[in-house]
């Protein structure tokens, strides 16, 4: 194995460890070491890993791992521009850590197209697991709001990993590590907050529908169903309905024609056309 990918030495005092350069030397500039500490979570990747872009999108894990070109240290605020068919690769080494609890790599972007984590099995192969929008959630290693990819942590030897990301035109989500206990506690809290939010949203939507039925306004009903908060705030008829009279034809004829079509009220025999008898009103129209 190339000297570029030798396991990093134990961290120095202060949480810093040197990184291997292309010539196999340990430079004076140190990187932040990765330490899976269950007492300090989430554990961010920071600059412990390296990143590169595969312009062809066809490289295999063993080719990526053995290549030494165009690798750059990872950064939490980095934005990677990806063209059509291009793939972003991350490489990192997980140092020996207590294996009493399972650990996960979090890709904090629910809309990522596909994220595939490869683990070196030390036998010439790479075990993989994928998650993302291109796959049904039922096929993810752990169904979640965003990709959670399990790690195989060893208390004796370091583990080599590659992360392949497909997400044109760019990718900028942070990567961090969490334990199984942390995931359970965080999900319990998130479920409580989301339950309260959607419960209030459903209540507001119900009140909007009741108000729309009382006002006999389809515009208000559409606002209540499509945007419960807008209906409750009284802006559904502003942003969900037709344009103001001043923005249409002179005299508001276009408004009146739309208004009468929405009203659905029958016209009496011999009465003038609705477009000339219709007048706009808040939440509906009068014909």
C-alpha positions in Angstrom: 0.0 0.0 0.0 1.3 3.4 -0.9 2.8 5.5 1.9 0.1 8.1 1.2 -2.5 5.8 2.8 -0.6 4.6 5.9 -2.7 4.8 9.0 -2.1 8.1 10.9 -0.2 7.9 14.1 -1.9 8.4 17.5 -3.0 11.9 18.1 -0.7 14.3 19.9 -1.7 16.1 23.0 -4.3 18.7 22.1 -6.1 16.6 19.6 -3.8 17.1 16.6 -2.1 14.5 14.4 0.1 14.9 11.4 -1.1 13.8 7.9 0.9 11.8 5.4 1.9 13.7 2.2 2.4 12.3 -1.3 6.0 11.4 -0.5 5.2 9.6 2.7 6.5 12.3 5.0 4.8 13.7 8.0 4.6 17.5 7.4 4.8 20.0 10.2 1.3 21.2 9.6 -1.1 19.0 11.5 -4.7 18.0 10.9 -7.5 17.5 13.4 -7.5 13.9 14.5 -10.6 11.8 14.4 -11.6 10.4 17.8 -14.9 8.5 18.2 -15.8 9.7 21.7 -19.3 8.9 22.8 -19.2 11.8 25.2 -18.7 14.4 22.5 -21.1 13.9 19.7 -21.6 14.4 16.8 -17.9 13.9 15.8 -17.2 16.0 12.7 -14.9 14.8 10.0 -13.3 18.3 9.7 -10.0 18.1 7.8 -9.2 14.5 8.8 -10.2 13.1 5.4 -9.4 13.9 1.8 -11.6 14.7 -1.2 -11.3 14.5 -4.9 -13.6 14.7 -8.0 -13.7 11.9 -10.5 -14.4 13.7 -13.8 -15.1 10.4 -15.7 -17.3 8.9 -13.0 -16.1 5.4 -13.8 -13.3 4.8 -11.2 -13.6 1.8 -9.0 -12.8 2.0 -5.2 -9.5 0.2 -5.5 -8.4 2.7 -8.2 -9.5 5.7 -6.2 -7.7 4.4 -3.0 -4.5 3.7 -4.8 -4.5 7.0 -6.8 -2.5 9.9 -5.5 -3.7 12.8 -7.7 -5.8 15.8 -6.9 -6.6 14.9 -3.3 -7.4 17.9 -1.0 -8.1 17.9 2.7 -11.7 18.0 3.6 -13.3 21.1 5.1 -16.7 21.6 6.8 -17.6 24.6 4.6 -16.3 23.3 1.3 -18.5 23.4 -1.8 -17.7 20.8 -4.5 -18.9 21.6 -8.0 -19.9 18.5 -9.9 -20.8 18.3 -13.6 -23.0 15.8 -15.3 -21.6 12.3 -14.7 -18.9 13.5 -12.3 -18.5 11.8 -8.9 -17.1 13.1 -5.6 -14.9 10.8 -3.5 -14.0 11.1 0.2 -11.4 8.9 1.9 -10.7 8.6 5.6 -9.3 6.2 8.2 -11.2 5.4 11.3 -8.7 4.9 14.1 -9.1 2.1 16.6 -12.0 2.9 18.9 -14.2 1.1 21.5 -16.6 -1.2 19.6 -19.1 -1.6 22.4 -21.5 0.6 20.4 -22.3 0.8 16.7 -21.2 4.0 14.9 -22.7 5.7 11.8 -21.5 8.1 9.2 -24.1 10.9 8.7 -24.5 12.6 5.4 -26.5 15.6 6.5 -28.4 16.3 3.3 -31.8 14.6 2.8 -31.8 15.4 -0.9 -28.5 13.7 -1.9 -28.9 11.6 -5.0 -26.7 8.7 -3.8 -24.1 8.2 -1.2 -22.1 4.9 -1.2 -19.8 4.0 1.7 -17.0 1.5 0.9 -15.1 -0.4 3.5 -11.7 -2.1 2.9 -12.1 -5.7 3.9 -8.2 -6.1 3.9 -8.6 -9.0 1.5 -8.6 -7.0 -1.8 -12.3 -6.2 -1.8 -14.5 -3.3 -0.8 -17.9 -3.9 1.0 -20.4 -1.2 0.0 -23.7 0.1 1.3 -25.7 2.9 -0.4 -28.5 5.4 0.5 -30.0 8.5 -1.2 -32.9 9.6 -3.4 -32.0 7.2 -6.2 -32.8 4.3 -3.9 -36.0 3.4 -2.1 -35.7 4.1 1.6 -36.5 0.5 2.3 -33.2 -0.4 0.6 -31.1 1.9 2.8 -28.9 0.3 5.5 -30.9 2.3 8.0 -34.1 4.0 6.8 -33.9 7.6 7.9 -34.6 11.2 6.9 -31.0 11.4 5.5 -28.3 8.8 4.8 -27.0 7.0 7.9 -24.3 4.5 6.9 -23.0 2.0 9.5 -19.3 1.8 10.3 -17.4 -1.3 11.3 -15.3 0.0 14.1 -12.4 -2.1 15.5 -10.8 -1.7 18.9 -7.5 -3.0 17.5 -6.9 -1.9 13.9 -7.8 1.1 11.9 -10.4 0.9 9.2 -10.1 2.4 5.7 -13.2 3.9 4.1 -14.2 5.6 0.9 -17.4 7.6 0.4 -18.7 8.0 -3.2 -21.2 10.9 -3.7 -23.4 11.4 -6.7 -25.1 14.8 -6.5 -24.7 17.1 -9.5 -24.4 20.1 -9.7 -22.8 20.5 -6.2 -22.3 19.0 -2.8 -21.6 20.8 0.4 -23.2 18.8 3.2 -21.1 18.2 6.4 -20.0 14.7 7.3 -19.9 13.5 10.9 -20.0 10.4 13.0 -22.6 9.4 15.7 -23.2 6.4 17.8 -26.4 4.3 17.9 -27.4 5.7 21.3 -27.0 9.2 20.1 -29.2 8.4 17.0 -31.9 6.9 19.3 -32.0 9.9 21.6 -31.9 12.5 18.8 -34.7 10.7 16.9 -36.9 10.6 20.0 -36.6 14.4 20.3 -37.1 14.9 16.6 -40.2 12.8 16.6 -41.7 14.9 19.4 -41.0 18.2 17.6 -42.2 16.9 14.2 -45.4 15.5 15.8 -46.2 18.9 17.4 -45.5 20.7 14.2 -47.6 18.5 11.9 -50.3 18.4 14.6 -50.6 22.2 14.6 -50.4 22.3 10.8 -53.3 19.8 10.6 -55.3 21.8 13.0 -54.7 25.1 11.1 -55.6 23.3 7.8 -58.8 22.0 9.4 -59.8 25.5 10.6 -59.0 26.9 7.2 -61.3 24.4 5.5 -64.1 25.1 8.0 -63.6 28.8 7.3 -63.7 28.2 3.6 -66.9 26.3 3.8 -68.5 29.0 5.8 -67.3 31.7 3.4 -68.2 29.5 0.3 -64.8 30.4 -1.2 -62.9 28.0 -3.3 -59.9 30.3 -3.3 -59.7 30.2 0.5 -60.2 26.4 0.5 -57.3 26.0 -1.9 -55.1 28.2 0.3 -56.2 26.2 3.4 -55.3 22.8 1.8 -52.1 24.0 -0.1 -50.7 26.2 2.6 -52.3 25.9 6.1 -50.1 28.7 7.5 -51.1 31.1 4.7 -54.8 30.4 5.2 -54.5 30.9 8.9 -52.6 34.2 8.5 -55.2 35.5 6.0 -52.8 35.6 3.0 -54.2 32.7 1.0 -56.5 34.8 -1.0 -53.6 37.2 -1.7 -51.0 34.7 -2.9 -53.2 31.8 -3.9 -56.0 33.6 -5.8 -56.2 35.7 -8.9 -54.1 38.8 -9.5 -55.5 42.2 -8.3 -57.8 44.1 -10.6 -55.2 46.8 -11.3 -52.8 44.3 -12.7 -55.3 42.9 -15.2 -57.2 44.5 -18.1 -58.7 48.0 -17.7 -62.0 47.8 -15.9 -61.2 44.4 -14.3 -63.0 42.4 -17.0 -60.5 39.5 -16.7 -61.0 39.4 -13.0 -64.7 39.3 -13.4 -64.7 36.5 -15.9 -62.5 34.4 -13.6 -64.5 35.3 -10.6 -67.8 34.2 -12.2 -66.3 31.0 -13.4 -65.2 30.2 -9.9 -68.4 31.2 -8.3 -70.4 28.5 -10.1 -73.7 30.3 -9.5 -76.4 29.8 -12.2 -77.4 32.8 -14.2 -81.1 33.7 -14.4 -82.7 33.5 -17.8 -82.6 36.9 -19.6 -80.1 38.4 -17.1 -77.0 40.1 -18.5 -73.7 38.2 -18.7 -72.0 37.5 -15.5 -68.8 39.3 -16.6 -70.8 42.6 -16.4 -72.6 41.8 -13.2 -69.7 40.3 -11.2 -67.8 42.3 -8.6 -64.7 41.1 -6.7 -64.9 40.6 -3.0 -62.5 39.4 -0.3 -62.4 35.6 -0.2 -64.6 35.2 -3.3 -66.9 37.3 -5.6 -70.5 38.5 -5.9 -72.4 37.9 -9.1 
